[in-house]
Amino acid sequence: MKRIPIEEKRRIIRDLRIETAPARWTGAYIHERLVEAFLVLARLPGRPGPDRVRGMLGGLVLPEPEGTGQGLAGERRMNRPPPSPAQISRMDRAFEWCGLYLAEDEEARRSLLLWSHGKAHGRKVAAILGQAGLTRSDFDAARRRGALAIAVCLDRAGRPID
């Protein structure tokens, strides 16, 4: 698996910050928020991984990103500044959406989370497809369906965009 330099991860985080939020919830914005959530999760001190978000992810087992183990890579992880409480709250909300709004559509929930996790950690879609057990077109359709379903539910509920 290709390792992403820390500078590239920082650039991705900067690029994901939206200067102005969209007027309405969109599938694209949901994608961005979930990728951001996985990047924040990776910055939490220690090894939060599946233990912290198991309930929110509905038991989905995600591959551990490269560089999170012991040794030099793990030490580098610990030297990064932890996310702010506001970033952690945004992360928690993003993960909760998948459990709340995609409980009935396991394929969409799984595809959306696998894609977001892979995007956050520089994994290729081909590698993700093996874990998803779907064809590329079915995988893309499921993740888009999931993101759009969340956006529609948040919009209908009148949730403010943060």
Phi, psi and omega in degrees: 000136181289135179268133180264125178297152182300325179297322179292319178297319178297320178297319179299315179298316178299318181294331182284338179293124182261124182298314177233131180289153178295160181293328179228159175296136178230160177298320180297321179292324176297317176304312181299317181295323180288322175297315177302319181298318179291327176292321177293317179303320180293337181271352179295140179297152180078210181234075185292319179020228185297329182298319184288322188247010183306314180295318182289331181267004176064032177081004179294127179268121181255145177294143180285132179297150178296142176089015179253000181277200182280175177086201187301316181297318178294324178295319178299320179300318183290336181280349179284146179294139179289158178291157179285162176302324179295319178294322179294320177297317177298319179298312181301316180297316181299316179292325180296327180304320183296320178288322182287312191259348180240021181300327182272349183237080183301320181297317180292316180299311181297314181295316181297316180291318178297318179296314181297317178297314179297317179298318181295330185247017173070025178276146177280150181300325180301321179290325181288324183301325178300321180284327182285332181071029181232161172287164181301316182292320177294320179298311180298318179296319181293316181292322177293319178299318179295314180297318180292321179298317178297314181300316180296316180296317179294321180294315180295326180283352180072024179292131179292147178277127179244000000 
